[in-house]
Amino acid sequence: MISRPYASVNPGDAPARYDSADPFGVTNDMDSATTITVGPSASGIAERLPTGYSISGTITGRDGHGVSGQVFVDADDTTQTLFGACQDAREQTQTATTGKDQLGGLPAGSYVVSAYDDSGVFAYGYYRSDAPGHFTAHHVDATPVVVGP
């Protein structure tokens, strides 16, 4: 027999857990998730997933042109931290040929947006609204991006 909070993630949907007290039956908080004991089988477990939110933008090089497909962009949940830094990317995408990116399926919340280049041409960094080029190399200086109602 397995007893644990039920989790469900579908591509493009906001990660969610079952909460019997929520009118939609959904929570993003593991601590308030309803534990479901799974014996030989379980049925009647239904979730109504809310529409996710998105963060979009364009990654450019020093010349102002979009960086094509080589940069990965992450949105890290600011409430999930370890030693002052965000733990895991809630969502990740890669830039399009024009440098545009879109992170979708995000639950309402606050996110730190970071960008990195696997080829090593561009520096790893974070979005900062008031910095030149909206870039900072330091997580603690990043501007959280808030999405949702």
BABALO-253503 format. One record per residue: residue number from 0; residue in three letters; chain; z negated, x, y of N, C-alpha, C, O in turn. Coordinates in Angstrom, 1 decimal, m for minus. Atoms other than C-alpha are relative to their C-alpha. Layout:
N
NODE  num  residuo  cadena     n_z     n_x     n_y    ca_z    ca_x    ca_y     c_z     c_x     c_y     o_z     o_x     o_y
NODE  NUM      ALA       A       Z       X       Y       Z       X       Y       Z       X       Y       Z       X       Y
...
***
This chain:
149
NODE  num  residuo  cadena     n_z     n_x     n_y    ca_z    ca_x    ca_y     c_z     c_x     c_y     o_z     o_x     o_y
NODE    0      MET       A     0.0     0.8    m1.2     0.0     0.0     0.0     0.0     0.9     1.2    m0.7     1.9     1.3
NODE    1      ILE       A    m0.1    m0.8    m1.3     0.9     1.3     3.5    m0.5    m0.9     1.1    m0.1    m2.1     1.2
NODE    2      SER       A     0.5     0.7    m1.1    m0.9     0.2     6.6     0.2     0.8     1.3    m0.4     1.9     1.4
NODE    3      ARG       A    m0.3    m0.7    m1.2     0.5     1.3    10.0     0.6    m0.9     1.0     1.2    m1.9     0.7
NODE    4      PRO       A    m0.7     0.8    m1.0     1.8     0.0    13.3     1.5     0.0    m0.3     2.1     1.1    m0.6
NODE    5      TYR       A    m1.5     0.2     0.3     5.4    m1.3    12.8     0.8     0.5     1.2     0.5     0.2     2.4
NODE    6      ALA       A    m0.8    m0.5    m1.0     8.0     0.6    14.8     1.5    m0.3    m0.3     1.9    m0.3    m1.4
NODE    7      SER       A    m1.4     0.3     0.2    11.7    m0.3    15.4     0.8     0.6     1.1     0.4     0.4     2.3
NODE    8      VAL       A    m0.9    m0.6    m1.0    14.4     1.6    17.2     1.4    m0.2    m0.4     1.8     0.2    m1.5
NODE    9      ASN       A    m1.5     0.2     0.2    18.1     0.5    17.4     0.7     0.8     1.1     0.2     0.8     2.2
NODE   10      PRO       A    m0.7    m0.8    m1.0    20.7     2.6    19.2     0.3    m0.9     1.2     0.7    m2.1     1.1
NODE   11      GLY       A    m0.2     0.7    m1.2    20.8     1.5    22.8    m1.1    m0.9     0.4    m1.1    m1.4     1.6
NODE   12      ASP       A     1.1     0.8    m0.4    17.6    m0.4    22.7    m1.2     0.8     0.3    m1.3     2.0     0.0
NODE   13      ALA       A     1.2    m0.7    m0.4    14.3     0.6    24.2    m0.9     0.1    m1.3    m1.1    m0.9    m2.0
NODE   14      PRO       A     0.9    m0.1     1.2    11.9     2.0    21.5    m1.2    m1.0     0.2    m1.7    m1.2     1.3
NODE   15      ALA       A     1.0     1.0    m0.1     9.4    m0.7    20.7    m0.9    m0.1    m1.3    m0.4     0.3    m2.3
NODE   16      ARG       A     0.9     0.3     1.1     6.5    m1.7    18.4    m0.5    m1.4     0.0    m0.5    m2.0     1.1
NODE   17      TYR       A     0.4     1.4     0.1     5.3    m5.1    17.2    m1.4    m0.2     0.5    m2.3     0.6     0.2
NODE   18      ASP       A     1.3     0.3    m0.5     2.4    m6.6    19.1    m0.1    m1.5     0.0     0.6    m2.3     0.7
NODE   19      SER       A     0.2     1.5     0.2     1.2   m10.1    18.0    m0.5    m0.7     1.2    m0.3    m1.9     1.3
NODE   20      ALA       A     0.5     0.7    m1.2    m0.5   m10.7    21.3     1.0    m0.1     1.2     0.8    m0.8     2.1
NODE   21      ASP       A    m1.0     0.0    m1.0     2.6   m10.1    23.4     0.9    m1.2    m0.1     1.3    m1.5    m1.3
NODE   22      PRO       A    m0.9     1.1     0.2     4.8   m13.1    24.2     1.3     0.3    m0.6     2.0    m0.6    m1.2
NODE   23      PHE       A    m1.3    m0.4     0.7     7.9   m11.2    23.1    m0.3     0.7    m1.3     0.7     1.0    m2.0
NODE   24      GLY       A     0.3    m0.7     1.3     6.1    m9.5    20.2     0.3     1.5     0.0     0.4     2.1    m1.0
NODE   25      VAL       A    m0.5    m1.4    m0.1     6.9    m6.1    21.6    m1.0     0.8     0.9    m1.5     0.2     1.9
NODE   26      THR       A     0.7    m0.9    m0.8     4.9    m3.2    23.0     0.5     1.5    m0.1     1.1     1.8    m1.1
NODE   27      ASN       A    m0.4    m1.5     0.1     5.7     0.5    23.9    m1.2     0.8    m0.2    m1.1     2.1    m0.3
NODE   28      ASP       A     1.3    m0.7     0.1     2.0     1.4    23.5    m0.4     0.0    m1.4    m0.8    m1.1    m2.0
NODE   29      MET       A     0.4    m0.1     1.4     1.1     2.7    20.0    m1.4    m0.5    m0.2    m1.7    m1.1    m1.2
NODE   30      ASP       A     1.4     0.4     0.1    m2.6     2.0    20.7    m0.1    m1.5    m0.1    m1.1    m2.0    m0.7
NODE   31      SER       A     0.2     1.5     0.0    m2.0    m1.8    21.3     0.9    m0.6    m1.1     0.9    m1.8    m1.2
NODE   32      ALA       A    m0.8     0.6     1.1     0.5    m2.2    18.4    m0.8    m0.7    m1.1    m1.9    m0.2    m1.4
NODE   33      THR       A     0.6     0.8     1.1    m0.4    m4.7    15.7     0.2     0.8    m1.3     1.4     1.0    m1.6
NODE   34      THR       A    m0.1    m0.7     1.3    m1.1    m3.0    12.3     0.5    m1.1    m1.0    m0.1    m2.2    m1.1
NODE   35      ILE       A    m0.5     0.9     1.0     0.9    m4.6     9.6    m0.2     0.7    m1.4     0.2     1.8    m1.6
NODE   36      THR       A     0.2    m0.5     1.3    m0.2    m4.1     6.0     1.1    m0.4    m0.9     1.4    m1.5    m1.1
NODE   37      VAL       A    m1.2     0.3     0.8     2.8    m3.7     3.7    m0.5     0.2    m1.5    m0.8     1.3    m1.9
NODE   38      GLY       A     0.3     0.0     1.4     2.0    m4.6     0.1     1.3     0.1    m0.7     2.1     1.0    m0.4
NODE   39      PRO       A    m1.3    m0.1     0.7     4.8    m5.3    m2.3     1.2    m0.4     0.9     2.3     0.2     0.7
NODE   40      SER       A    m1.1     0.3    m0.9     6.9    m6.9     0.5    m0.7    m0.7     1.2    m1.8    m1.3     1.1
NODE   41      ALA       A     0.5     0.7    m1.3     6.5    m8.3     4.1     1.2    m0.7     0.6     2.3    m0.2     0.5
NODE   42      SER       A    m1.0     0.8    m0.6     8.5   m11.0     5.8    m0.5    m0.7     1.3    m1.7    m0.7     1.5
NODE   43      GLY       A     0.4     0.7    m1.3     8.5   m12.9     9.1    m0.3     0.9     1.1    m0.9     0.4     2.1
NODE   44      ILE       A     0.3    m0.9    m1.1     8.2    m9.8    11.2     1.3     0.0     0.9     2.4     0.4     0.5
NODE   45      ALA       A    m1.1     0.1    m0.9    10.4   m10.4    14.2    m0.4     0.6     1.4    m1.5     0.5     1.8
NODE   46      GLU       A     0.2    m0.5    m1.3    10.8    m8.6    17.5     1.1    m0.5     0.9     2.3    m0.6     0.5
NODE   47      ARG       A    m1.0     0.3    m1.0    12.6    m9.7    20.6     0.0     1.1     1.0    m0.9     1.2     1.9
NODE   48      LEU       A    m0.1    m1.1    m0.8    13.6    m6.5    22.3     0.4    m0.3     1.4     1.5    m0.9     1.6
NODE   49      PRO       A    m0.5     0.2    m1.4    13.8    m6.5    26.1     1.1     0.9     0.2     1.4     1.9    m0.4
NODE   50      THR       A    m1.1    m0.8    m0.4    16.8    m5.1    27.8    m0.5     1.3     0.5    m1.5     1.3     1.3
NODE   51      GLY       A     0.5    m1.3    m0.5    16.4    m1.4    28.5     0.6     0.3     1.3     1.6    m0.3     1.8
NODE   52      TYR       A    m0.5    m0.5    m1.4    16.9     0.3    31.9     0.7     1.3    m0.2     0.7     1.9    m1.3
NODE   53      SER       A    m0.8    m1.3     0.1    19.1     3.3    32.7    m0.2     0.8     1.2    m0.6     0.4     2.3
NODE   54      ILE       A     0.0    m1.0    m1.1    19.1     6.4    34.8     1.4     0.7    m0.1     1.8     1.1    m1.2
NODE   55      SER       A    m1.3    m0.6     0.0    22.5     7.8    35.8     0.2     0.9     1.2    m0.5     0.7     2.2
NODE   56      GLY       A    m0.3    m1.0    m1.1    23.9    10.6    38.0     1.1     0.9    m0.4     1.9     0.6    m1.3
NODE   57      THR       A    m1.0    m0.9     0.2    26.2    13.5    38.2    m0.6     1.4     0.0    m1.3     1.7     1.0
NODE   58      ILE       A     0.5    m1.4     0.0    25.5    17.2    37.3     1.2     0.8     0.5     2.3     0.8     0.0
NODE   59      THR       A    m1.1    m0.8    m0.6    27.5    19.6    39.5    m0.4     1.4     0.0    m1.6     1.8     0.0
NODE   60      GLY       A     0.2    m1.4    m0.1    27.9    23.3    39.7    m0.2     0.4     1.5    m0.1    m0.5     2.3
NODE   61      ARG       A     0.1    m0.5    m1.4    27.5    25.4    42.9     1.2    m0.4     0.8     1.0    m0.6     2.0
NODE   62      ASP       A    m1.3     0.3    m0.7    31.1    24.5    43.8     0.0    m1.5     0.3     1.0    m2.0     1.0
NODE   63      GLY       A     0.0     1.4    m0.2    30.2    20.8    43.9     0.8    m0.8    m1.0     0.8    m2.1    m0.9
NODE   64      HIS       A    m0.8     0.7     1.0    32.4    19.9    41.0    m0.9    m0.3    m1.2    m1.8     0.4    m1.6
NODE   65      GLY       A     0.8     0.4     1.1    31.1    18.0    38.0     0.1     1.0    m1.2     1.1     1.6    m1.4
NODE   66      VAL       A     0.1    m1.0     1.2    30.0    20.2    35.0     0.4    m0.8    m1.2    m0.3    m1.8    m1.6
NODE   67      SER       A    m0.7     0.8     1.0    32.1    19.0    32.1    m0.7     0.2    m1.4    m0.6     1.3    m2.0
NODE   68      GLY       A     0.4     0.1     1.4    30.4    18.1    28.8    m0.9     1.1    m0.6    m1.2     1.0    m1.8
NODE   69      GLN       A     0.8    m1.1     0.6    28.3    21.2    28.4    m1.5    m0.1     0.3    m2.3     0.7    m0.2
NODE   70      VAL       A     1.4     0.2    m0.4    25.0    20.0    30.0    m0.6    m1.2    m0.7    m0.1    m2.3    m0.7
NODE   71      PHE       A     0.8     1.1     0.6    22.4    17.9    28.2    m1.0    m0.4     1.1    m1.6     0.4     1.8
NODE   72      VAL       A     0.9     0.6    m0.9    20.3    15.6    30.3    m1.1    m0.8    m0.8    m0.7    m1.6    m1.6
NODE   73      ASP       A     1.1     0.7     0.6    16.8    14.3    29.2    m0.7    m0.8     1.0    m0.9    m0.5     2.1
NODE   74      ALA       A     1.0     0.8    m0.7    14.5    11.6    30.4    m1.3     0.0    m0.8    m1.3    m0.5    m1.9
NODE   75      ASP       A     1.3    m0.1     0.7    10.9    12.4    29.5    m1.0    m0.9     0.6    m1.2    m1.0     1.8
NODE   76      ASP       A     1.0     1.0    m0.4     8.2     9.7    29.7    m1.2     0.8     0.6    m1.7     1.7    m0.1
NODE   77      THR       A     1.0    m0.8    m0.6     5.7    11.0    32.2    m1.4    m0.3    m0.5    m2.4     0.4    m0.2
NODE   78      THR       A     1.3     0.3     0.6     2.8     9.3    30.4    m0.3     0.7    m1.3    m1.5     0.7    m1.7
NODE   79      GLN       A     0.2    m0.7     1.3     3.3    11.3    27.2     0.0     1.5     0.3     1.1     2.1     0.3
NODE   80      THR       A     0.1    m1.4    m0.4     2.1    14.8    28.2    m0.8     0.8    m0.9    m1.7     0.3    m1.6
NODE   81      LEU       A     0.8    m1.0     0.7     0.8    17.9    26.5    m0.1     1.2     0.8     1.0     1.8     1.2
NODE   82      PHE       A     0.2    m1.2    m0.8    m0.7    20.7    28.5     0.8    m0.1     1.4     1.3     0.8     1.9
NODE   83      GLY       A    m0.6     0.2    m1.3     0.7    19.1    31.7     1.5    m0.2     0.0     2.1    m0.4     1.1
NODE   84      ALA       A    m1.4     0.1     0.1     4.3    18.9    30.5     0.3    m1.2    m0.9    m0.4    m1.5    m1.8
NODE   85      CYS       A    m0.4     1.1     0.8     6.2    15.9    29.1     0.3     0.5    m1.4     0.8     1.6    m1.6
NODE   86      GLN       A    m0.1    m0.4     1.4     6.3    16.0    25.3     1.4    m0.1    m0.5     2.1     0.9    m0.6
NODE   87      ASP       A    m1.3     0.2     0.7     9.5    14.5    23.8     0.9    m0.8     0.9     0.5    m1.6     1.7
NODE   88      ALA       A    m1.0     0.7    m0.8    12.7    13.3    25.4     0.0    m1.5    m0.5     0.1    m1.7    m1.7
NODE   89      ARG       A    m0.1     1.4     0.3    12.7     9.5    25.5     1.5    m0.3    m0.3     1.8    m1.1    m1.2
NODE   90      GLU       A    m1.5     0.2     0.1    16.5     9.6    25.8     0.7     1.3     0.4     0.2     2.0     1.3
NODE   91      GLN       A    m0.8    m1.2    m0.3    19.1    12.4    25.9     1.5    m0.4     0.0     1.9    m1.3    m0.8
NODE   92      THR       A    m1.4     0.2    m0.1    22.7    12.4    26.8     0.7     1.4     0.4     0.0     2.3     0.7
NODE   93      GLN       A    m0.8    m1.1    m0.4    25.5    14.9    27.5     0.9    m0.4     1.1     1.4    m1.5     1.1
NODE   94      THR       A    m0.9     0.3    m1.1    27.6    15.1    30.6     1.4    m0.3    m0.4     1.9     0.3    m1.4
NODE   95      ALA       A    m1.4     0.4     0.3    31.1    13.5    30.6     0.8     1.1     0.6     0.3     2.1     1.2
NODE   96      THR       A    m1.0    m1.0    m0.5    34.2    15.5    31.6    m0.1     0.1     1.6     0.2     1.2     2.1
NODE   97      THR       A     0.2     0.0    m1.5    33.4    14.6    35.3    m1.4     0.5     0.4    m1.7     0.6     1.6
NODE   98      GLY       A     1.3    m0.4    m0.3    29.8    15.7    35.1    m1.0    m1.2     0.0    m2.2    m1.0     0.2
NODE   99      LYS       A     0.9     1.2    m0.1    28.5    12.1    35.1    m0.8    m0.1    m1.3    m0.4     0.3    m2.4
NODE  100      ASP       A     0.8     0.2     1.1    25.7    11.2    32.8    m0.7    m1.4     0.1    m0.9    m1.9     1.3
NODE  101      GLN       A     0.8     1.2    m0.1    23.8     8.0    31.9    m0.9     0.0    m1.2    m0.5     0.1    m2.4
NODE  102      LEU       A     1.1     0.1     1.0    20.5     7.7    30.0    m0.3    m1.5    m0.1    m0.8    m2.1     0.9
NODE  103      GLY       A     0.2     1.4     0.1    20.2     4.1    28.7    m1.0    m0.3    m1.1    m1.5     0.5    m1.8
NODE  104      GLY       A     0.9     0.5     1.0    17.9     2.0    26.6    m1.5     0.4     0.3    m2.3     0.4    m0.6
NODE  105      LEU       A     1.3    m0.5    m0.3    14.8     3.1    28.5    m0.9    m1.2     0.3    m0.5    m2.2     1.0
NODE  106      PRO       A     0.9     1.1    m0.4    11.7     0.8    28.7    m0.4     0.3     1.5    m0.4     1.5     1.9
NODE  107      ALA       A     0.5    m0.2    m1.3    10.3     0.3    32.2    m1.1     1.1     0.0    m1.9     1.2    m0.9
NODE  108      GLY       A     0.9    m1.1    m0.1     8.4     3.4    33.3     0.4     1.1     0.9     1.3     0.9     1.7
NODE  109      SER       A    m0.2    m1.1    m0.8     8.3     6.7    35.0     0.5     1.2    m0.9    m0.1     1.5    m1.9
NODE  110      TYR       A    m0.6    m1.0     0.8    10.5     9.6    33.8     0.2     1.2     0.8     0.6     1.2     2.0
NODE  111      VAL       A    m0.5    m1.3    m0.6    11.1    13.3    34.6     1.3     0.3    m0.7     1.5     0.3    m1.9
NODE  112      VAL       A    m1.4    m0.2     0.5    14.8    14.0    34.3     0.2     1.6     0.1     0.0     2.2     1.1
NODE  113      SER       A    m0.3    m1.4     0.0    15.8    17.5    33.2     1.4     0.2    m0.5     2.0    m0.7    m1.1
NODE  114      ALA       A    m1.4    m0.3     0.5    19.1    19.2    32.5     0.0     1.5    m0.5    m0.6     2.3     0.1
NODE  115      TYR       A    m0.2    m1.3     0.6    20.0    22.2    30.4     1.4     0.2    m0.5     2.0    m0.7    m1.0
NODE  116      ASP       A    m1.3    m0.4     0.4    23.1    24.1    29.5    m0.1     0.9    m1.2    m0.6     2.0    m1.1
NODE  117      ASP       A     0.1    m0.8     1.2    23.4    25.3    25.9     0.8     1.4     0.1     0.4     2.3    m0.6
NODE  118      SER       A    m0.8    m1.2    m0.1    26.0    27.9    26.9    m0.7     1.1     0.8    m0.3     2.3     0.8
NODE  119      GLY       A     0.8    m0.9    m0.8    23.5    29.6    29.3     0.6     0.4     1.3     0.2     1.3     2.0
NODE  120      VAL       A    m0.6    m0.2    m1.3    25.8    29.5    32.3    m0.9    m0.5     1.2    m1.0     0.2     2.2
NODE  121      PHE       A     0.8     0.6    m1.0    23.5    27.2    34.3    m1.5     0.1    m0.3    m1.8     0.1    m1.5
NODE  122      ALA       A     1.5    m0.1     0.2    19.7    27.4    34.8    m0.5    m1.3    m0.5     0.0    m2.4    m0.1
NODE  123      TYR       A     0.7     1.2     0.4    17.4    24.9    33.1    m0.8    m0.5     1.2    m1.4     0.3     1.9
NODE  124      GLY       A     0.8     0.5    m1.1    15.8    22.6    35.6    m0.2    m1.5     0.0     0.1    m2.2    m1.0
NODE  125      TYR       A     0.4     1.4    m0.1    14.5    19.3    36.7     0.5    m0.6     1.3     0.8     0.1     2.3
NODE  126      TYR       A    m0.4     0.7    m1.2    15.5    16.6    39.3    m1.2     0.0     1.0    m2.3    m0.3     0.6
NODE  127      ARG       A     1.0     0.1    m1.1    13.6    16.9    42.6     0.8    m0.6     1.2     1.7     0.0     1.7
NODE  128      SER       A    m0.7     0.7    m1.0    14.6    14.4    45.3     0.2     0.7     1.3     1.2     0.5     2.0
NODE  129      ASP       A     0.0    m0.7    m1.3    13.8    16.6    48.3     0.4     1.4     0.0     0.3     2.1     1.0
NODE  130      ALA       A    m0.4    m1.4     0.1    15.0    20.0    47.1     1.5     0.2     0.2     2.3    m0.7    m0.1
NODE  131      PRO       A    m1.5    m0.2    m0.1    18.4    21.6    47.9     0.6    m0.1    m1.4     0.2     0.5    m2.3
NODE  132      GLY       A    m0.7     0.3     1.3    20.8    20.4    45.2    m0.8    m0.8    m0.9    m0.4    m1.0    m2.1
NODE  133      HIS       A     0.9     0.9     0.8    18.0    18.1    44.0    m0.5     0.7    m1.3    m0.6     0.1    m2.4
NODE  134      PHE       A     0.3    m0.9     1.2    17.0    21.0    41.6    m1.3     0.7     0.2    m1.6     1.2     1.3
NODE  135      THR       A     1.1    m0.8     0.1    13.7    22.6    40.7    m0.1     0.6    m1.4     0.2    m0.1    m2.3
NODE  136      ALA       A     0.1    m0.7     1.3    13.0    25.1    37.9    m1.4    m0.3    m0.6    m1.6     0.1    m1.7
NODE  137      HIS       A     1.4     0.2     0.4     9.4    23.9    37.6    m0.3    m1.5    m0.3    m0.1    m2.4     0.6
NODE  138      HIS       A     0.3     1.3     0.4     8.3    20.8    35.7    m1.0    m0.7     1.0    m0.8    m1.9     1.3
NODE  139      VAL       A     1.0     0.5    m0.9     5.3    20.3    38.0     0.5    m0.5     1.4    m0.1    m1.3     2.1
NODE  140      ASP       A    m0.6     0.4    m1.2     7.6    20.0    41.0     1.0    m1.1    m0.1     1.6    m1.5     0.9
NODE  141      ALA       A    m1.0     1.0     0.2     9.9    17.4    39.5    m0.4    m1.3     0.6    m1.6    m1.6     0.7
NODE  142      THR       A     0.3     1.3    m0.5    10.2    14.0    41.1     0.2    m1.0    m1.1     1.3    m1.2    m1.7
NODE  143      PRO       A    m0.2     1.0     1.0     9.5    11.2    38.7     0.9    m1.1     0.4     1.0    m1.5     1.6
NODE  144      VAL       A    m0.9     1.1    m0.3    12.2     8.5    38.5    m0.6    m1.2    m0.7    m0.8    m1.2    m1.9
NODE  145      VAL       A     0.6     1.2     0.5    10.8     5.0    38.1     1.1    m1.0    m0.2     1.9    m1.3     0.6
NODE  146      VAL       A    m1.0     1.1     0.3    12.9     2.3    36.3    m0.8    m1.2    m0.4    m1.9    m1.1    m0.9
NODE  147      GLY       A     0.6     1.2     0.4    12.2    m1.3    35.7    m0.4    m0.9     1.1    m0.1    m0.7     2.3
NODE  148      PRO       A     0.3     1.0    m1.0    10.8    m4.3    37.5    m1.0     0.4     1.0    m1.3    m0.3     1.9
***
